[in-house]
């Protein structure tokens, strides 16, 4: 809709990348569905591994649930490094590299960069070319809203994903924090802690970071998650500090991006689940 409206307004030479998430909490408040979409290199990152994940950025649909993969084409390799490969054309490796299951952070979106193999093929078939890793020597992204003067090549079709999370999942509830603020997964039997676990209602540490490329150019997904989690951990050690520190965690990321040398736009939203 925004793309069509900008065209009707005659906006030919400006545009924007976009990332949006819709977070739906189910009746019990502990199971959550996150619908995400993006065009360009704005990105959404989840702080934990999902219960299941699926995308519609390809001709087939791939679903990950409890470390298994189902697809219209059976996967030969069900290792974590290959879970998302069924969503790729033979030429593209970027989504596989972006979506490898790492211990905590999980990327909900897909960066449409100009050096993406699939995007290069699509743009060249449309008669476009690349110069200095930019579309027509101008654009560093292959998809956006607006930019109608180049719409034959810079399309607005988004990547879309649906993610399911169960906050009562033992893998989340059994996590503890190490000295650096990063979280580690530990079985309940190995904790040897006589105290009851924190109530899920008042100790929810999971969140989604939505930010533009001024952040992600200089901060990796996992580093961003650890920075935010460590910030809230500091607040948890103070009286009534956790909620206050949650509200200022986006500023911590912004400051870190500036210190890291970011020269692009910086916009950050952190949604706590």
PADOSE-693818 format. One line per 3 residues: their letters; for each residue x, y, z of N, C-alpha, C. Coordinates in steps of 0.05 Angstrom, whole numbers, always signed. Layout:
A) X:Y:Z:X:Y:Z:X:Y:Z  ...
END
This chain:
XXX) +16:-24:+0:+0:+0:+0:+17:+25:+0  +38:+26:+18:+55:+49:+19:+70:+53:-8  +79:+31:-20:+93:+32:-45:+75:+43:-67
XXX) +49:+35:-67:+31:+45:-87:+24:+74:-82  +21:+82:-57:+15:+110:-51:+38:+128:-59  +63:+120:-54:+85:+137:-62:+87:+140:-92
XXX) +79:+120:-107:+79:+122:-136:+58:+141:-145  +34:+140:-132:+12:+158:-139:+20:+187:-133  +36:+190:-112:+45:+217:-105:+68:+228:-123
XXX) +77:+211:-141:+97:+220:-160:+125:+220:-148  +130:+204:-127:+156:+203:-115:+173:+183:-131  +192:+194:-147:+207:+177:-165:+235:+171:-155
XXX) +247:+189:-140:+276:+187:-134:+282:+183:-105  +262:+179:-88:+267:+172:-60:+252:+147:-52  +263:+134:-32:+251:+109:-22:+261:+102:+6
XXX) +253:+79:+15:+261:+71:+42:+259:+41:+45  +278:+30:+60:+275:+2:+68:+254:+0:+91  +243:-23:+95:+222:-25:+115:+224:-52:+129
XXX) +217:-52:+155:+215:-77:+170:+192:-74:+190  +175:-94:+191:+152:-93:+209:+148:-120:+222  +139:-120:+247:+132:-145:+261:+105:-141:+274
XXX) +89:-162:+273:+63:-163:+287:+66:-185:+308  +64:-177:+333:+68:-196:+355:+40:-203:+367  +33:-228:+366:+7:-236:+376:+10:-255:+400
XXX) +0:-247:+423:+1:-265:+446:-25:-281:+448  -22:-307:+452:-45:-324:+453:-58:-322:+481  -80:-336:+484:-97:-333:+508:-82:-335:+534
XXX) -64:-354:+536:-50:-358:+562:-27:-338:+566  -21:-323:+545:+0:-303:+547:+28:-313:+545  +31:-340:+544:+58:-352:+544:+66:-362:+516
XXX) +47:-366:+499:+53:-374:+471:+49:-350:+453  +68:-345:+436:+69:-320:+420:+74:-327:+391  +60:-313:+373:+65:-315:+345:+75:-288:+335
XXX) +97:-288:+320:+108:-264:+309:+108:-266:+279  +93:-247:+266:+93:-245:+237:+112:-222:+230  +131:-227:+212:+151:-208:+205:+152:-204:+175
XXX) +159:-180:+166:+163:-175:+137:+183:-153:+134  +198:-154:+112:+217:-133:+107:+223:-131:+77  +231:-107:+69:+242:-103:+42:+266:-85:+45
XXX) +289:-94:+35:+314:-80:+39:+330:-92:+61  +346:-75:+75:+363:-86:+96:+357:-77:+124  +333:-67:+129:+323:-64:+156:+317:-92:+167
XXX) +322:-97:+192:+323:-124:+203:+309:-127:+229  +297:-150:+234:+286:-157:+260:+300:-182:+271  +308:-181:+296:+322:-203:+309:+308:-211:+335
XXX) +303:-237:+338:+291:-248:+362:+313:-256:+381  +308:-252:+407:+329:-258:+427:+333:-287:+434  +315:-304:+424:+317:-333:+431:+310:-349:+406
XXX) +314:-375:+409:+307:-393:+387:+277:-399:+387  +264:-400:+364:+235:-404:+363:+228:-433:+366  +202:-437:+373:+191:-464:+373:+188:-474:+344
XXX) +179:-456:+326:+177:-463:+298:+180:-437:+282  +188:-440:+257:+194:-417:+239:+187:-425:+211  +174:-407:+196:+169:-412:+168:+170:-386:+153
XXX) +176:-388:+127:+178:-364:+110:+164:-368:+84  +158:-346:+70:+145:-348:+44:+160:-330:+24  +187:-330:+26:+203:-315:+8:+213:-332:-15
XXX) +200:-355:-19:+209:-374:-39:+185:-389:-50  +190:-406:-69:+168:-421:-82:+158:-443:-64  +175:-453:-45:+166:-473:-26:+166:-461:+2
XXX) +154:-475:+20:+153:-466:+48:+169:-485:+65  +186:-474:+82:+202:-490:+100:+194:-484:+128  +190:-504:+145:+183:-501:+172:+202:-515:+190
XXX) +212:-501:+211:+230:-513:+230:+215:-516:+256  +215:-539:+267:+201:-544:+292:+215:-566:+308  +225:-559:+331:+238:-579:+348:+261:-593:+333
XXX) +277:-577:+319:+301:-587:+306:+296:-606:+283  +272:-604:+270:+266:-620:+247:+258:-602:+225  +259:-611:+200:+252:-595:+177:+232:-610:+160
XXX) +211:-596:+152:+191:-608:+134:+189:-590:+110  +186:-601:+86:+185:-585:+62:+171:-601:+41  +162:-588:+19:+151:-603:-3:+173:-620:-16
XXX) +198:-612:-13:+221:-628:-22:+236:-638:+2  +238:-664:+7:+251:-674:+31:+280:-665:+32  +289:-655:+56:+316:-646:+59:+335:-669:+63
XXX) +358:-669:+50:+377:-690:+53:+393:-686:+79  +397:-661:+87:+413:-655:+110:+395:-640:+130  +390:-651:+154:+373:-638:+173:+390:-625:+196
XXX) +416:-621:+191:+432:-607:+211:+424:-578:+213  +430:-565:+235:+422:-537:+239:+433:-519:+217  +456:-525:+207:+468:-508:+186:+453:-510:+160
XXX) +436:-530:+157:+422:-534:+131:+392:-531:+134  +382:-524:+157:+353:-524:+162:+338:-506:+143  +351:-483:+135:+336:-464:+119:+343:-465:+89
XXX) +359:-485:+82:+368:-486:+54:+346:-493:+35  +323:-505:+44:+301:-511:+26:+287:-487:+16  +292:-463:+28:+280:-438:+19:+297:-425:-2
XXX) +319:-437:-11:+338:-423:-28:+338:-435:-56  +343:-417:-75:+348:-427:-102:+376:-438:-102  +383:-454:-123:+410:-466:-122:+433:-445:-121
XXX) +428:-420:-130:+450:-401:-131:+454:-385:-105  +434:-386:-88:+435:-367:-65:+444:-381:-39  +463:-368:-26:+473:-378:+0:+467:-359:+23
XXX) +458:-335:+16:+455:-314:+37:+436:-322:+58  +412:-332:+51:+392:-339:+72:+403:-361:+90  +416:-381:+78:+428:-402:+95:+447:-391:+115
XXX) +464:-372:+106:+484:-360:+124:+471:-343:+145  +449:-330:+138:+435:-312:+157:+419:-328:+177  +409:-351:+170:+389:-365:+187:+400:-389:+201
XXX) +427:-394:+200:+438:-417:+215:+431:-414:+245  +422:-435:+257:+413:-433:+285:+437:-430:+303  +439:-407:+316:+460:-402:+335:+447:-402:+363
XXX) +463:-403:+384:+452:-409:+410:+428:-391:+419  +427:-366:+412:+407:-348:+423:+392:-332:+401  +406:-314:+388:+393:-296:+370:+382:-311:+345
XXX) +359:-302:+336:+347:-314:+312:+337:-292:+294  +347:-290:+270:+339:-269:+252:+312:-275:+239  +294:-256:+241:+266:-260:+232:+263:-251:+203
XXX) +282:-236:+193:+280:-223:+166:+303:-231:+149  +305:-219:+125:+324:-226:+105:+335:-201:+92  +361:-197:+92:+373:-173:+80:+374:-175:+50
XXX) +359:-157:+37:+360:-156:+7:+383:-138:-2  +406:-149:-2:+430:-134:-10:+435:-137:-40  +449:-118:-52:+454:-118:-80:+474:-140:-88
XXX) +488:-152:-69:+506:-174:-76:+493:-202:-72  +467:-203:-67:+453:-228:-64:+451:-242:-91  +458:-267:-93:+458:-281:-118:+431:-281:-132
XXX) +410:-287:-117:+383:-287:-129:+375:-260:-139  +382:-239:-124:+375:-212:-133:+391:-204:-158  +416:-211:-159:+433:-206:-182:+420:-219:-207
XXX) +413:-244:-204:+401:-258:-227:+375:-244:-236  +358:-237:-217:+332:-225:-223:+336:-198:-238  +354:-182:-227:+359:-155:-238:+372:-156:-266
XXX) +391:-174:-269:+404:-177:-295:+385:-187:-316  +367:-205:-308:+347:-215:-327:+328:-193:-336  +324:-173:-318:+307:-150:-325:+321:-129:-341
XXX) +347:-133:-347:+362:-114:-362:+380:-95:-346  +381:-100:-320:+397:-82:-303:+426:-92:-302  +442:-77:-288:+471:-84:-284:+480:-75:-257
XXX) +504:-83:-250:+516:-77:-224:+543:-63:-228  +547:-43:-213:+573:-28:-213:+581:-22:-185  +604:-30:-176:+614:-26:-149:+594:-38:-128
XXX) +584:-61:-135:+565:-76:-118:+539:-60:-112  +532:-44:-131:+507:-28:-129:+490:-32:-154  +464:-32:-150:+446:-35:-173:+448:-9:-190
XXX) +455:-13:-215:+460:+10:-233:+481:+29:-223  +497:+19:-204:+518:+36:-192:+507:+56:-172  +481:+52:-164:+468:+72:-146:+459:+60:-120
XXX) +443:+38:-122:+430:+28:-98:+445:+4:-86  +449:+5:-60:+462:-18:-46:+443:-39:-37  +417:-34:-39:+396:-54:-33:+381:-61:-59
XXX) +370:-85:-60:+356:-94:-84:+326:-92:-82  +315:-85:-58:+287:-82:-54:+282:-58:-35  +260:-44:-39:+253:-21:-22:+225:-13:-29
XXX) +214:+5:-12:+189:+20:-19:+197:+46:-32  +183:+54:-52:+190:+78:-67:+211:+72:-88  +228:+92:-93:+249:+89:-114:+237:+80:-141
XXX) +215:+94:-148:+200:+85:-172:+215:+90:-198  +234:+107:-198:+250:+111:-222:+267:+87:-229  +270:+69:-209:+286:+44:-213:+268:+19:-207
XXX) +242:+22:-208:+224:+1:-198:+226:-24:-215  +235:-22:-239:+239:-45:-256:+259:-65:-243  +277:-53:-227:+298:-70:-215:+295:-70:-184
XXX) +289:-48:-172:+286:-46:-143:+257:-51:-135  +250:-76:-131:+222:-82:-127:+214:-80:-97  +188:-80:-91:+179:-77:-64:+168:-103:-52
XXX) +171:-125:-66:+160:-150:-55:+176:-158:-30  +163:-163:-7:+177:-168:+18:+183:-197:+23  +202:-201:+41:+206:-227:+53:+186:-229:+77
XXX) +173:-251:+81:+153:-254:+102:+159:-280:+117  +157:-278:+144:+161:-302:+160:+141:-303:+183  +136:-326:+193:+119:-330:+217:+135:-347:+237
XXX) +136:-338:+261:+152:-350:+282:+134:-356:+306  +137:-380:+317:+123:-388:+341:+142:-390:+365  +134:-380:+388:+151:-381:+412:+134:-391:+435
XXX) +144:-409:+451:+131:-418:+476:+149:-409:+499  +141:-389:+514:+157:-378:+536:+160:-398:+559  +143:-419:+559:+146:-440:+579:+164:-462:+570
XXX) +176:-459:+547:+195:-479:+538:+218:-482:+558  +224:-506:+567:+245:-510:+586:+272:-499:+577  +276:-499:+550:+302:-489:+539:+305:-459:+546
XXX) +283:-445:+548:+284:-416:+555:+285:-413:+586  +268:-428:+600:+266:-424:+629:+291:-434:+644  +307:-452:+632:+330:-462:+646:+355:-447:+640
XXX) +353:-424:+626:+377:-409:+620:+387:-393:+644  +413:-392:+647:+425:-376:+667:+444:-356:+654  +456:-337:+669:+473:-317:+657:+501:-321:+666
XXX) +520:-319:+647:+548:-320:+655:+558:-292:+661  +584:-290:+667:+594:-265:+677:+593:-242:+657  +592:-249:+631:+592:-228:+611:+564:-218:+605
XXX) +544:-231:+617:+516:-223:+611:+503:-240:+590  +519:-257:+576:+507:-275:+557:+493:-297:+571  +473:-309:+557:+458:-330:+570:+468:-357:+560
XXX) +466:-377:+577:+473:-404:+570:+451:-423:+578  +448:-444:+563:+426:-463:+569:+437:-486:+586  +423:-491:+609:+432:-511:+627:+408:-528:+636
XXX) +412:-554:+638:+390:-571:+647:+384:-565:+677  +359:-569:+684:+350:-563:+711:+365:-580:+732  +371:-605:+724:+384:-623:+743:+413:-615:+749
XXX) +425:-599:+731:+453:-592:+735:+457:-566:+750  +435:-552:+755:+437:-526:+768:+442:-529:+798  +431:-550:+811:+435:-555:+839:+428:-530:+856
XXX) +406:-517:+848:+398:-492:+862:+372:-498:+876  +371:-497:+903:+347:-504:+917:+325:-483:+914  +332:-460:+905:+311:-439:+902:+293:-445:+879
XXX) +267:-437:+881:+249:-441:+858:+257:-423:+836  +251:-431:+811:+258:-414:+788:+241:-388:+789  +251:-367:+776:+235:-342:+775:+208:-346:+762
XXX) +188:-332:+771:+162:-334:+759:+163:-324:+731  +152:-339:+711:+153:-329:+683:+139:-303:+680  +119:-297:+697:+104:-272:+694:+120:-248:+700
XXX) +140:-250:+717:+155:-226:+724:+185:-229:+717  +192:-249:+702:+220:-252:+694:+222:-260:+665  +209:-245:+648:+210:-251:+620:+232:-234:+607
XXX) +252:-247:+597:+276:-234:+586:+277:-235:+555  +255:-243:+542:+257:-246:+513:+245:-221:+499  +256:-215:+475:+249:-190:+462:+255:-193:+432
XXX) +245:-173:+417:+251:-171:+389:+264:-143:+384  +286:-143:+370:+299:-118:+362:+292:-112:+333  +280:-89:+328:+275:-80:+300:+292:-55:+296
XXX) +309:-56:+276:+328:-34:+271:+336:-32:+242  +344:-9:+234:+353:-4:+206:+383:-11:+204  +394:-8:+180:+421:-19:+175:+443:-2:+188
XXX) +437:+22:+198:+457:+37:+213:+466:+22:+238  +449:+5:+248:+456:-12:+271:+470:-37:+262  +458:-51:+242:+469:-77:+235:+494:-76:+218
XXX) +501:-52:+208:+527:-49:+194:+550:-53:+213  +546:-47:+238:+569:-47:+257:+564:-66:+281  +540:-77:+285:+534:-94:+307:+522:-120:+297
XXX) +533:-143:+304:+522:-169:+297:+497:-174:+313  +481:-192:+302:+455:-200:+316:+460:-208:+344  +479:-227:+348:+483:-238:+375:+494:-217:+394
XXX) +512:-200:+384:+523:-178:+401:+500:-160:+410  +482:-153:+392:+460:-136:+399:+442:-148:+421  +436:-174:+417:+420:-188:+437:+434:-188:+464
XXX) +460:-194:+464:+474:-195:+490:+476:-168:+503  +479:-147:+487:+480:-120:+498:+454:-113:+513  +432:-119:+500:+406:-113:+512:+402:-130:+537
XXX) +407:-155:+535:+403:-173:+557:+421:-166:+581  +445:-158:+575:+464:-151:+596:+455:-125:+610  +443:-107:+594:+432:-82:+605:+410:-87:+625
XXX) +392:-105:+618:+370:-112:+636:+380:-128:+660  +400:-144:+656:+411:-158:+678:+422:-139:+699  +434:-117:+690:+444:-96:+709:+421:-85:+725
XXX) +398:-80:+711:+375:-69:+725:+363:-89:+744  +364:-115:+738:+353:-135:+755:+368:-137:+782  +392:-127:+783:+407:-127:+807:+402:-103:+825
XXX) +385:-85:+815:+378:-61:+830:+348:-62:+837  +341:-49:+858:+312:-48:+866:+296:-34:+845  +275:-48:+835:+257:-36:+815:+271:-26:+791
XXX) +294:-38:+784:+310:-27:+762:+305:-40:+735  +293:-64:+735:+291:-79:+710:+275:-65:+689  +251:-56:+697:+233:-43:+678:+245:-17:+667
XXX) +258:-2:+685:+271:+23:+677:+293:+18:+657  +308:-3:+662:+331:-10:+644:+320:-21:+617  +297:-35:+618:+285:-44:+593:+279:-20:+575
XXX) +268:+1:+587:+260:+25:+571:+283:+40:+559  +307:+37:+570:+330:+51:+560:+349:+33:+544  +341:+8:+540:+359:-11:+526:+364:-4:+497
XXX) +344:+8:+484:+348:+17:+456:+370:+38:+454  +371:+55:+474:+392:+76:+474:+420:+64:+476  +422:+42:+491:+448:+29:+494:+457:+19:+466
XXX) +439:+7:+451:+446:-2:+424:+453:+21:+406  +438:+43:+408:+444:+66:+391:+471:+77:+397  +478:+80:+423:+504:+90:+431:+526:+71:+421
XXX) +521:+45:+423:+542:+26:+414:+546:+28:+384  +525:+32:+369:+527:+35:+339:+543:+60:+332  +538:+82:+346:+553:+106:+341:+583:+103:+349
XXX) +588:+90:+371:+615:+85:+379:+629:+66:+360  +614:+48:+347:+625:+30:+328:+631:+42:+301  +624:+67:+298:+630:+82:+273:+608:+83:+252
XXX) +583:+76:+260:+561:+77:+241:+557:+106:+230  +554:+108:+204:+549:+134:+192:+522:+134:+177  +506:+114:+181:+480:+112:+168:+458:+118:+188
XXX) +433:+119:+179:+410:+124:+196:+409:+103:+218  +401:+111:+242:+399:+92:+264:+371:+96:+277  +354:+75:+274:+328:+75:+286:+325:+47:+299
XXX) +317:+46:+324:+315:+21:+339:+289:+20:+355  +275:-3:+353:+253:-9:+370:+258:-36:+383  +254:-38:+410:+256:-63:+424:+229:-70:+436
XXX) +218:-92:+426:+191:-100:+436:+196:-124:+455  +187:-121:+480:+190:-142:+500:+166:-161:+499  +171:-186:+499:+150:-206:+495:+136:-213:+521
END
